[in-house]
Amino acid sequence: MKPDRPIHVFINRNKYEMEDSQQTGAALKGLAGIPLGDVLFLQQPGPDLVVRNDSAVTLKNGDQLHSQPAADYGGVDQLADAGLATDKVKLHPQPDGWTFLVVDDFDIPVEYGPHRVQLLIKLPPLFPDAAPDMFWVRPAVHVANGTLPRGASHEVLLQQEWQRFSWHLASGAWKPGVSTLRDYLRCVRGRFERRD
C-alpha cells in the first residue's frame, strides 16, 4: 500500500525515506547496505519480528529496524569446543531466523531407556547472546520405572515426533557474551542427571 507521502523508518538508527510502505527484507537490507546473510528485525512490543529476505512487511512512519550478523552456530571449532563430533551434528536453519541443532547418538544416563538419543536444541536468532530454552529428544525416553520424565510432552519438529523437555534455565544462568553451547549442553546433561 502506497502512503500519501513518503514514510520515514530507522534501520540501525539511520533514517530512510520510502514511497512504499510494503517492503521485503531483501529490499530493506539493500537500502541500508546490510549483507543478505544478516538477520533483520522489526522492533515491536514483545519479541521483535524477524523480517526474512523473501517476506514482505508493512511499515509505518517511525518504525525501527535493526540487523544482527547471522549467528555462528557451529563452526568446526565451536562444535569441537562443545564436545560434539562434527559428523554427529546437523544444523537446520528455519525461516524465522532460528536454527535447530540436532545431535546424533547423544548419551544420557543408563537409568533412562533408551540411553542414546537424538538431541534437538533450538538456537535463537541472536544466539549466543540470547539463550536457548528447553530441549527435545527422539526417540522418547522413560525413567527406570517406565514413566515419562517430569515436564515431558510430545511435539512435531522437522516432520518428526520429538519428546519435549519443558525445562528452563534459572534466571541469570545465561550470560550474554560469555555463555556457550558447551555451557548449555552441560545444563541439558544436568537435567538428565536428576533421573526423574
N, CA, C and O of each residue as an XYZ file, in Angstrom:
784
protein
N       0.837     -1.172      0.000
C       0.000      0.000      0.000
C       0.882      1.236      0.000
O       1.781      1.370      0.830
N       0.617      2.146     -0.946
C       1.434      3.338     -1.080
C       0.872      4.449     -0.201
O      -0.304      4.789     -0.330
N       1.684      5.027      0.694
C       1.177      6.094      1.551
C       0.995      7.392      0.776
O       1.527      7.543     -0.324
N       0.233      8.342      1.358
C       0.013      9.645      0.716
C       1.312     10.411      0.565
O       1.495     11.151     -0.402
N       2.207     10.238      1.512
C       3.503     10.911      1.448
C       4.571      9.917      1.873
O       4.247      8.891      2.470
N       5.820     10.193      1.586
C       6.873      9.233      1.972
C       6.858      8.968      3.467
O       6.533      9.845      4.268
N       7.219      7.736      3.829
C       7.347      7.420      5.251
C       8.828      7.337      5.594
O       9.673      7.061      4.743
N       9.109      7.583      6.861
C      10.486      7.516      7.343
C      10.592      6.379      8.343
O       9.799      6.278      9.278
N      11.582      5.529      8.131
C      11.864      4.456      9.079
C      13.333      4.539      9.459
O      14.129      5.199      8.792
N      13.669      3.866     10.529
C      15.045      3.865     11.004
C      15.580      2.440     10.940
O      14.986      1.513     11.491
N      16.700      2.284     10.266
C      17.354      0.980     10.178
C      18.735      1.144     10.788
O      19.557      1.916     10.295
N      18.980      0.414     11.857
C      20.237      0.553     12.606
C      20.505      2.009     12.961
O      21.637      2.485     12.882
N      19.430      2.716     13.360
C      19.454      4.100     13.834
C      19.671      5.141     12.736
O      19.772      6.333     13.024
N      19.741      4.706     11.508
C      19.843      5.641     10.390
C      18.467      5.814      9.769
O      17.716      4.848      9.633
N      18.134      7.055      9.390
C      16.811      7.379      8.864
C      16.760      7.149      7.354
O      17.662      7.557      6.622
N      15.697      6.491      6.900
C      15.493      6.225      5.467
C      14.083      6.636      5.087
O      13.139      6.480      5.861
N      13.962      7.164      3.879
C      12.656      7.570      3.358
C      12.244      6.584      2.283
O      13.068      6.165      1.471
N      10.965      6.210      2.275
C      10.485      5.286      1.244
C       9.078      5.667      0.816
O       8.282      6.180      1.602
N       8.797      5.404     -0.447
C       7.494      5.722     -1.036
C       6.459      4.640     -0.766
O       5.265      4.921     -0.665
N       6.929      3.395     -0.649
C       6.024      2.254     -0.484
C       6.166      1.688      0.920
O       7.277      1.403      1.366
N       5.051      1.524      1.617
C       5.108      1.016      2.993
C       5.351     -0.488      3.044
O       5.759     -1.010      4.082
N       5.108     -1.190      1.945
C       5.374     -2.638      1.907
C       6.762     -2.872      1.337
O       7.079     -2.440      0.229
N       7.585     -3.566      2.117
C       8.965     -3.825      1.727
C       9.331     -5.264      2.075
O       8.819     -5.831      3.040
N      10.213     -5.840      1.286
C      10.753     -7.158      1.634
C      12.003     -6.961      2.489
O      12.606     -5.888      2.504
N      12.366     -8.004      3.185
C      13.603     -7.950      3.955
C      14.792     -7.668      3.063
O      15.673     -6.892      3.435
N      14.836     -8.292      1.874
C      15.958     -8.092      0.953
C      16.034     -6.631      0.501
O      17.125     -6.067      0.415
N      14.879     -6.012      0.211
C      14.869     -4.610     -0.233
C      15.355     -3.690      0.887
O      16.114     -2.754      0.637
N      14.923     -3.954      2.113
C      15.353     -3.133      3.242
C      16.850     -3.272      3.495
O      17.531     -2.288      3.785
N      17.355     -4.494      3.383
C      18.791     -4.702      3.555
C      19.569     -3.985      2.452
O      20.617     -3.393      2.711
N      19.048     -4.041      1.209
C      19.701     -3.343      0.110
C      19.743     -1.841      0.345
O      20.760     -1.196      0.093
N      18.642     -1.288      0.826
C      18.557      0.142      1.102
C      19.585      0.576      2.141
O      20.205      1.632      2.012
N      19.759     -0.249      3.171
C      20.644      0.116      4.279
C      22.052     -0.464      4.152
O      22.880     -0.269      5.042
N      22.337     -1.183      3.043
C      23.671     -1.760      2.855
C      23.990     -2.878      3.830
O      25.135     -3.037      4.254
N      22.969     -3.655      4.185
C      23.142     -4.770      5.124
C      23.342     -6.062      4.329
O      22.588     -6.314      3.390
N      24.331     -6.885      4.674
C      24.510     -8.153      3.959
C      23.253     -9.016      4.038
O      22.591     -9.060      5.075
N      22.928     -9.698      2.951
C      21.723    -10.529      2.906
C      21.749    -11.649      3.937
O      20.693    -12.122      4.354
N      22.924    -12.076      4.352
C      23.031    -13.148      5.338
C      22.756    -12.709      6.767
O      22.591    -13.554      7.648
N      22.703    -11.387      7.020
C      22.408    -10.898      8.359
C      20.922    -11.086      8.669
O      20.110    -11.252      7.759
N      20.571    -11.059      9.949
C      19.177    -11.183     10.374
C      18.628     -9.782     10.614
O      19.249     -8.981     11.312
N      17.450     -9.483     10.030
C      16.814     -8.173     10.168
C      15.598     -8.301     11.075
O      14.800     -9.225     10.922
N      15.456     -7.373     12.021
C      14.365     -7.388     12.989
C      13.564     -6.096     12.900
O      14.129     -5.017     12.720
N      12.254     -6.211     13.025
C      11.375     -5.056     13.175
C      11.020     -4.970     14.652
O      10.454     -5.903     15.222
N      11.357     -3.845     15.263
C      11.086     -3.666     16.691
C       9.586     -3.559     16.905
O       8.896     -2.826     16.196
N       9.091     -4.292     17.883
C       7.668     -4.279     18.221
C       7.516     -4.675     19.681
O       8.456     -5.202     20.277
N       6.333     -4.429     20.273
C       6.146     -4.872     21.661
C       6.344     -6.386     21.752
O       5.923     -7.120     20.858
N       6.969     -6.846     22.804
C       7.274     -8.271     22.918
C       8.477     -8.601     22.053
O       9.291     -7.723     21.770
N       8.605     -9.858     21.625
C       9.753    -10.222     20.793
C       9.715     -9.488     19.461
O       8.652     -9.344     18.857
N      10.874     -9.024     19.003
C      10.950     -8.364     17.703
C      10.645     -9.360     16.590
O      10.892    -10.559     16.724
N      10.104     -8.842     15.492
C       9.739     -9.672     14.348
C      10.941     -9.857     13.442
O      11.576     -8.876     13.056
N      11.271    -11.105     13.090
C      12.326    -11.374     12.118
C      11.745    -11.129     10.728
O      10.726    -11.715     10.362
N      12.400    -10.257      9.957
C      11.953     -9.950      8.594
C      12.857    -10.720      7.635
O      13.998    -10.328      7.393
N      12.336    -11.816      7.093
C      13.124    -12.656      6.188
C      13.335    -11.942      4.855
O      12.572    -11.046      4.493
N      14.359    -12.339      4.143
C      14.666    -11.717      2.845
C      13.489    -11.783      1.890
O      13.223    -10.823      1.167
N      12.775    -12.912      1.878
C      11.712    -13.119      0.892
C      10.322    -12.794      1.420
O       9.331    -13.019      0.725
N      10.233    -12.263      2.651
C       8.908    -11.942      3.185
C       8.688    -10.436      3.135
O       9.636     -9.654      3.207
N       7.418    -10.040      3.009
C       7.060     -8.623      2.960
C       6.535     -8.188      4.317
O       5.869     -8.952      5.017
N       6.843     -6.954      4.675
C       6.374     -6.379      5.917
C       5.793     -5.004      5.593
O       6.324     -4.290      4.741
N       4.710     -4.634      6.265
C       4.118     -3.311      6.074
C       4.633     -2.395      7.170
O       4.425     -2.649      8.356
N       5.307     -1.331      6.762
C       5.936     -0.414      7.703
C       5.093      0.838      7.877
O       4.307      1.206      7.004
N       5.274      1.480      9.014
C       4.609      2.764      9.244
C       5.667      3.785      9.646
O       6.778      3.429     10.039
N       5.306      5.035      9.543
C       6.226      6.123      9.848
C       6.824      5.943     11.239
O       6.099      5.736     12.211
N       8.142      6.024     11.329
C       8.834      5.928     12.607
C       9.229      4.537     13.026
O       9.859      4.376     14.071
N       8.881      3.507     12.242
C       9.263      2.143     12.611
C      10.778      2.026     12.739
O      11.534      2.687     12.027
N      11.196      1.178     13.652
C      12.619      0.955     13.913
C      12.973     -0.485     13.549
O      12.320     -1.432     13.987
N      14.018     -0.626     12.739
C      14.526     -1.949     12.390
C      15.999     -2.006     12.779
O      16.691     -0.988     12.819
N      16.450     -3.199     13.060
C      17.871     -3.371     13.345
C      18.328     -4.726     12.815
O      17.540     -5.662     12.672
N      19.611     -4.798     12.531
C      20.153     -6.042     11.986
C      21.227     -6.578     12.919
O      21.785     -5.872     13.759
N      21.480     -7.850     12.726
C      22.490     -8.551     13.524
C      23.173     -9.534     12.589
O      22.500    -10.258     11.856
N      24.508     -9.572     12.605
C      25.155    -10.606     11.793
C      24.604    -11.972     12.158
O      24.289    -12.236     13.318
N      24.491    -12.827     11.173
C      23.981    -14.175     11.430
C      24.835    -14.851     12.486
O      26.063    -14.768     12.466
N      24.164    -15.518     13.402
C      24.898    -16.200     14.477
C      25.737    -17.324     13.888
O      25.350    -17.970     12.914
N      26.878    -17.538     14.493
C      27.729    -18.659     14.097
C      27.376    -19.816     15.015
O      27.831    -19.880     16.157
N      26.561    -20.730     14.504
C      26.031    -21.795     15.344
C      26.942    -22.982     15.498
O      26.657    -23.875     16.296
N      28.012    -23.020     14.772
C      28.761    -24.245     14.937
C      29.826    -24.423     13.894
O      29.839    -25.413     13.162
N      30.727    -23.457     13.825
C      31.917    -23.723     13.053
C      32.567    -24.958     13.652
O      32.290    -25.314     14.798
N      33.401    -25.590     12.913
C      34.021    -26.834     13.360
C      34.646    -26.656     14.742
O      34.509    -27.527     15.601
N      35.335    -25.526     14.959
C      35.985    -25.306     16.252
C      34.962    -25.206     17.376
O      35.167    -25.770     18.451
N      33.858    -24.489     17.138
C      32.869    -24.306     18.196
C      32.193    -25.622     18.553
O      31.950    -25.896     19.728
N      31.891    -26.431     17.556
C      31.277    -27.722     17.850
C      32.241    -28.611     18.617
O      31.852    -29.307     19.554
N      33.506    -28.580     18.206
C      34.512    -29.379     18.906
C      34.672    -28.879     20.342
O      34.795    -29.679     21.270
N      34.668    -27.552     20.524
C      34.779    -26.984     21.866
C      33.609    -27.414     22.745
O      33.749    -27.515     23.964
N      32.453    -27.667     22.127
C      31.284    -28.113     22.891
C      31.310    -29.618     23.119
O      30.397    -30.168     23.735
N      32.351    -30.286     22.627
C      32.465    -31.725     22.810
C      31.645    -32.515     21.809
O      31.339    -33.685     22.041
N      31.280    -31.877     20.677
C      30.455    -32.537     19.664
C      31.293    -32.905     18.449
O      32.051    -32.079     17.942
N      31.161    -34.132     17.984
C      31.816    -34.549     16.752
C      31.026    -33.979     15.577
O      29.810    -34.154     15.505
N      31.706    -33.300     14.663
C      31.003    -32.610     13.573
C      30.198    -33.560     12.697
O      29.208    -33.148     12.092
N      30.605    -34.830     12.617
C      29.844    -35.765     11.791
C      28.568    -36.234     12.492
O      27.768    -36.952     11.893
N      28.367    -35.837     13.758
C      27.170    -36.217     14.515
C      26.188    -35.058     14.654
O      25.168    -35.196     15.330
N      26.476    -33.922     14.027
C      25.664    -32.721     14.204
C      25.120    -32.241     12.865
O      25.828    -32.222     11.858
N      23.828    -31.849     12.877
C      23.222    -31.242     11.685
C      22.556    -29.945     12.113
O      21.941    -29.874     13.177
N      22.684    -28.913     11.272
C      22.040    -27.630     11.515
C      20.894    -27.466     10.542
O      21.050    -27.700      9.344
N      19.731    -27.061     11.057
C      18.535    -26.880     10.235
C      18.046    -25.435     10.386
O      17.249    -25.154     11.281
N      18.510    -24.503      9.521
C      18.024    -23.115      9.606
C      16.524    -23.060      9.334
O      16.018    -23.747      8.446
N      15.820    -22.237     10.107
C      14.370    -22.087      9.976
C      14.034    -20.716      9.385
O      14.815    -19.775      9.525
N      12.870    -20.595      8.721
C      12.517    -19.329      8.077
C      12.415    -18.138      9.017
O      12.552    -16.996      8.578
N      12.174    -18.387     10.322
C      12.009    -17.284     11.265
C      13.320    -16.837     11.901
O      13.314    -16.041     12.840
N      14.450    -17.348     11.391
C      15.751    -16.930     11.914
C      16.338    -17.864     12.952
O      17.517    -17.745     13.288
N      15.536    -18.804     13.475
C      16.051    -19.783     14.429
C      16.814    -20.860     13.667
O      16.635    -21.023     12.461
N      17.665    -21.592     14.381
C      18.345    -22.752     13.809
C      18.162    -23.915     14.773
O      18.397    -23.784     15.974
N      17.738    -25.056     14.232
C      17.606    -26.266     15.044
C      18.907    -27.046     14.919
O      19.322    -27.401     13.816
N      19.540    -27.307     16.042
C      20.765    -28.088     16.084
C      20.388    -29.490     16.530
O      19.813    -29.665     17.604
N      20.703    -30.486     15.719
C      20.372    -31.880     16.041
C      21.670    -32.658     16.223
O      22.532    -32.677     15.345
N      21.787    -33.295     17.377
C      22.973    -34.090     17.716
C      22.580    -35.559     17.704
O      21.672    -35.964     18.430
N      23.250    -36.355     16.891
C      23.008    -37.801     16.855
C      23.786    -38.498     17.974
O      24.818    -38.005     18.428
N      23.275    -39.647     18.408
C      23.965    -40.500     19.389
C      24.370    -39.745     20.646
O      25.509    -39.843     21.102
N      23.427    -38.990     21.202
C      23.675    -38.247     22.437
C      23.438    -39.191     23.608
O      22.346    -39.738     23.759
N      24.459    -39.380     24.435
C      24.370    -40.307     25.573
C      23.686    -39.645     26.754
O      23.996    -38.509     27.112
N      22.754    -40.365     27.351
C      22.131    -39.923     28.597
C      22.300    -41.054     29.611
O      22.624    -42.175     29.218
N      22.092    -40.796     30.895
C      22.349    -41.840     31.903
C      21.592    -43.140     31.612
O      20.490    -43.122     31.065
N      22.199    -44.251     31.984
C      21.639    -45.569     31.678
C      20.328    -45.823     32.406
O      19.614    -46.769     32.073
N      19.995    -44.988     33.403
C      18.716    -45.143     34.094
C      17.536    -44.787     33.188
O      16.387    -45.081     33.520
N      17.812    -44.164     32.060
C      16.764    -43.863     31.088
C      16.783    -44.928     30.010
O      17.825    -45.509     29.707
N      15.633    -45.174     29.443
C      15.575    -46.068     28.304
C      14.949    -45.330     27.135
O      13.888    -44.733     27.316
N      15.523    -45.334     25.977
C      16.900    -45.759     25.709
C      17.890    -44.743     26.259
O      17.492    -43.638     26.627
N      19.161    -45.090     26.323
C      20.130    -44.147     26.878
C      20.993    -43.492     25.799
O      21.989    -42.837     26.106
N      20.604    -43.672     24.530
C      21.268    -42.973     23.430
C      20.160    -42.426     22.531
O      19.317    -43.184     22.049
N      20.161    -41.105     22.305
C      19.059    -40.443     21.599
C      19.600    -39.409     20.607
O      20.790    -39.096     20.581
N      18.682    -38.898     19.801
C      18.958    -37.662     19.070
C      18.516    -36.524     19.974
O      17.456    -36.591     20.596
N      19.325    -35.489     20.046
C      19.017    -34.314     20.853
C      18.802    -33.137     19.911
O      19.587    -32.928     18.986
N      17.739    -32.368     20.143
C      17.476    -31.167     19.359
C      17.470    -29.962     20.291
O      16.802    -29.967     21.325
N      18.216    -28.938     19.916
C      18.240    -27.670     20.648
C      17.881    -26.572     19.657
O      18.446    -26.503     18.566
N      16.940    -25.715     20.041
C      16.565    -24.571     19.210
C      17.462    -23.391     19.575
O      17.449    -22.912     20.709
N      18.244    -22.928     18.591
C      19.124    -21.787     18.816
C      18.439    -20.524     18.295
O      18.104    -20.452     17.113
N      18.225    -19.522     19.163
C      17.525    -18.320     18.733
C      18.351    -17.483     17.758
O      19.567    -17.660     17.676
N      17.712    -16.575     17.017
C      18.442    -15.773     16.024
C      19.642    -15.034     16.601
O      20.632    -14.851     15.892
N      19.594    -14.605     17.847
C      20.704    -13.849     18.421
C      21.626    -14.694     19.288
O      22.427    -14.148     20.047
N      21.527    -16.027     19.189
C      22.451    -16.899     19.919
C      23.884    -16.585     19.466
O      24.090    -16.416     18.264
N      24.862    -16.499     20.332
C      24.853    -16.894     21.735
C      24.506    -15.775     22.722
O      24.539    -15.994     23.933
N      24.171    -14.566     22.216
C      23.752    -13.526     23.154
C      22.406    -13.889     23.780
O      22.174    -13.616     24.958
N      21.520    -14.504     22.995
C      20.235    -14.971     23.510
C      20.361    -16.455     23.849
O      21.009    -17.217     23.131
N      19.739    -16.847     24.940
C      19.860    -18.224     25.426
C      18.889    -19.163     24.728
O      17.777    -18.761     24.388
N      19.298    -20.417     24.509
C      18.330    -21.446     24.110
C      17.364    -21.697     25.262
O      17.605    -21.274     26.392
N      16.274    -22.385     24.963
C      15.298    -22.713     26.001
C      14.712    -24.081     25.683
O      14.332    -24.342     24.542
N      14.635    -24.936     26.658
C      14.107    -26.301     26.527
C      15.017    -27.140     25.619
O      16.015    -26.647     25.093
N      14.655    -28.405     25.448
C      15.345    -29.278     24.501
C      14.414    -30.435     24.176
O      13.424    -30.663     24.872
N      14.741    -31.169     23.109
C      13.893    -32.245     22.594
C      14.761    -33.468     22.326
O      15.935    -33.340     21.979
N      14.179    -34.656     22.487
C      14.897    -35.898     22.166
C      13.984    -36.815     21.360
O      12.758    -36.721     21.419
N      14.616    -37.691     20.616
C      13.902    -38.782     19.971
C      14.859    -39.955     19.854
O      16.038    -39.754     19.562
N      14.392    -41.161     20.072
C      13.029    -41.494     20.471
C      12.747    -40.991     21.882
O      13.651    -40.580     22.609
N      11.464    -41.035     22.250
C      11.066    -40.621     23.591
C      11.740    -41.524     24.619
O      11.944    -42.715     24.381
N      12.079    -40.944     25.757
C      12.728    -41.718     26.809
C      11.787    -41.865     28.002
O      10.823    -41.113     28.145
N      12.078    -42.835     28.846
C      11.339    -43.041     30.085
C      12.345    -43.303     31.190
O      13.487    -43.683     30.931
N      11.911    -43.098     32.417
C      12.808    -43.354     33.550
C      12.696    -44.823     33.948
O      11.898    -45.574     33.385
N      13.506    -45.219     34.924
C      13.650    -46.642     35.265
C      12.334    -47.345     35.539
O      12.190    -48.521     35.204
N      11.366    -46.657     36.142
C      10.097    -47.322     36.454
C       9.120    -47.314     35.278
O       7.972    -47.735     35.417
N       9.586    -46.827     34.103
C       8.755    -46.848     32.902
C       7.912    -45.611     32.686
O       7.225    -45.510     31.669
N       7.943    -44.658     33.619
C       7.140    -43.441     33.459
C       7.890    -42.396     32.639
O       9.106    -42.469     32.463
N       7.131    -41.428     32.148
C       7.750    -40.325     31.409
C       8.478    -39.402     32.377
O       8.044    -39.246     33.518
N       9.573    -38.790     31.946
C      10.245    -37.817     32.811
C       9.324    -36.629     33.105
O       8.417    -36.326     32.330
N       9.572    -35.968     34.231
C       8.776    -34.798     34.586
C       8.920    -33.709     33.520
O      10.008    -33.486     32.989
N       7.805    -33.035     33.215
C       7.822    -31.922     32.271
C       7.995    -32.334     30.824
O       8.328    -31.498     29.983
N       7.776    -33.611     30.511
C       7.960    -34.093     29.140
C       6.617    -34.151     28.421
O       5.596    -34.501     29.013
N       6.633    -33.805     27.144
C       5.450    -33.905     26.289
C       5.931    -34.169     24.871
O       7.130    -34.327     24.640
N       5.011    -34.219     23.928
C       5.395    -34.527     22.546
C       5.111    -33.346     21.638
O       4.159    -32.593     21.845
N       5.962    -33.200     20.622
C       5.837    -32.097     19.666
C       6.423    -32.550     18.329
O       7.392    -33.310     18.292
N       5.829    -32.079     17.236
C       6.348    -32.404     15.906
C       7.268    -31.277     15.457
O       6.861    -30.118     15.387
N       8.513    -31.633     15.153
C       9.511    -30.709     14.625
C      10.241    -31.414     13.499
O      10.497    -32.615     13.584
N      10.576    -30.693     12.456
C      11.298    -31.275     11.316
C      10.567    -32.515     10.794
O      11.201    -33.496     10.406
N       9.243    -32.465     10.786
C       8.367    -33.532     10.308
C       8.532    -34.843     11.072
O       8.248    -35.915     10.538
N       8.990    -34.757     12.316
C       9.142    -35.941     13.148
C       8.617    -35.642     14.547
O       8.569    -34.489     14.976
N       8.224    -36.706     15.252
C       7.756    -36.517     16.624
C       8.946    -36.544     17.575
O       9.773    -37.455     17.544
N       9.008    -35.522     18.420
C      10.067    -35.388     19.412
C       9.445    -35.320     20.809
O       8.294    -34.915     20.973
N      10.217    -35.718     21.793
C       9.805    -35.567     23.186
C      10.416    -34.251     23.690
O      11.635    -34.084     23.717
N       9.543    -33.335     24.083
C      10.000    -32.029     24.551
C      10.166    -32.050     26.067
O       9.295    -32.531     26.792
N      11.290    -31.525     26.534
C      11.521    -31.313     27.952
C      11.257    -29.844     28.243
O      12.042    -28.974     27.865
N      10.140    -29.576     28.921
C       9.785    -28.212     29.283
C      10.636    -27.838     30.494
O      10.218    -27.980     31.643
N      11.816    -27.366     30.205
C      12.853    -27.151     31.208
C      13.530    -25.835     30.861
O      13.828    -25.583     29.694
N      13.775    -24.996     31.853
C      14.259    -23.647     31.592
C      15.441    -23.314     32.495
O      15.517    -23.775     33.633
N      16.351    -22.517     31.978
C      17.495    -22.071     32.773
C      17.016    -21.161     33.908
O      16.032    -20.435     33.760
N      17.707    -21.208     35.015
C      17.418    -20.284     36.114
C      17.749    -18.867     35.673
O      18.616    -18.662     34.824
N      17.064    -17.901     36.244
C      17.305    -16.501     35.921
C      18.770    -16.150     36.146
O      19.333    -16.439     37.201
N      19.379    -15.524     35.145
C      20.779    -15.111     35.248
C      21.782    -16.193     34.939
O      22.986    -15.933     34.947
N      21.316    -17.424     34.660
C      22.252    -18.518     34.382
C      22.971    -18.323     33.049
O      24.125    -18.724     32.900
N      22.286    -17.706     32.077
C      22.901    -17.471     30.770
C      23.512    -16.080     30.763
O      22.823    -15.097     31.036
N      24.807    -15.990     30.453
C      25.495    -14.713     30.442
C      25.868    -14.357     29.004
O      26.791    -14.948     28.444
N      25.149    -13.383     28.389
C      25.454    -12.989     27.005
C      26.924    -12.612     26.852
O      27.492    -11.891     27.673
N      27.525    -13.124     25.771
C      28.928    -12.847     25.506
C      29.882    -13.752     26.259
O      31.087    -13.737     26.007
N      29.347    -14.548     27.193
C      30.189    -15.444     27.988
C      29.734    -16.891     27.818
O      30.548    -17.774     27.545
N      28.433    -17.132     27.980
C      27.907    -18.500     27.900
C      28.015    -19.039     26.476
O      27.944    -18.289     25.503
N      28.189    -20.357     26.376
C      28.420    -21.006     25.084
C      27.524    -22.236     24.942
O      26.812    -22.624     25.868
N      27.583    -22.830     23.762
C      26.859    -24.069     23.515
C      27.303    -25.156     24.490
O      26.480    -25.940     24.962
N      28.591    -25.207     24.792
C      29.098    -26.185     25.764
C      28.391    -26.011     27.112
O      28.025    -26.995     27.754
N      28.199    -24.748     27.541
C      27.509    -24.487     28.809
C      26.078    -25.012     28.766
O      25.598    -25.599     29.736
N      25.397    -24.801     27.637
C      24.013    -25.256     27.554
C      23.945    -26.782     27.579
O      23.062    -27.355     28.219
N      24.867    -27.435     26.890
C      24.891    -28.899     26.905
C      25.152    -29.428     28.312
O      24.619    -30.472     28.690
N      25.959    -28.725     29.082
C      26.172    -29.128     30.487
C      24.850    -29.065     31.249
O      24.545    -29.940     32.059
N      24.066    -28.010     30.976
C      22.770    -27.872     31.652
C      21.816    -28.994     31.253
O      21.092    -29.526     32.095
N      21.815    -29.359     29.955
C      20.977    -30.465     29.488
C      21.387    -31.749     30.207
O      20.537    -32.496     30.692
N      22.682    -31.996     30.269
C      23.158    -33.200     30.968
C      22.781    -33.156     32.445
O      22.435    -34.176     33.042
N      22.853    -31.950     33.028
C      22.456    -31.789     34.426
C      20.992    -32.134     34.642
O      20.636    -32.722     35.664
N      20.131    -31.768     33.676
C      18.712    -32.122     33.788
C      18.545    -33.637     33.778
O      17.759    -34.173     34.559
N      19.274    -34.336     32.903
C      19.156    -35.787     32.861
C      19.704    -36.436     34.131
O      19.232    -37.498     34.536
N      20.694    -35.809     34.757
C      21.260    -36.386     35.974
C      20.262    -36.424     37.128
O      20.467    -37.141     38.108
N      19.185    -35.655     37.011
C      18.135    -35.728     38.049
C      17.419    -37.077     38.033
O      16.850    -37.507     39.036
N      17.461    -37.733     36.878
C      16.878    -39.074     36.724
C      15.410    -39.128     37.120
O      14.956    -40.102     37.721
N      14.670    -38.075     36.780
C      13.230    -38.088     37.042
C      12.491    -37.538     35.835
O      11.262    -37.461     35.846
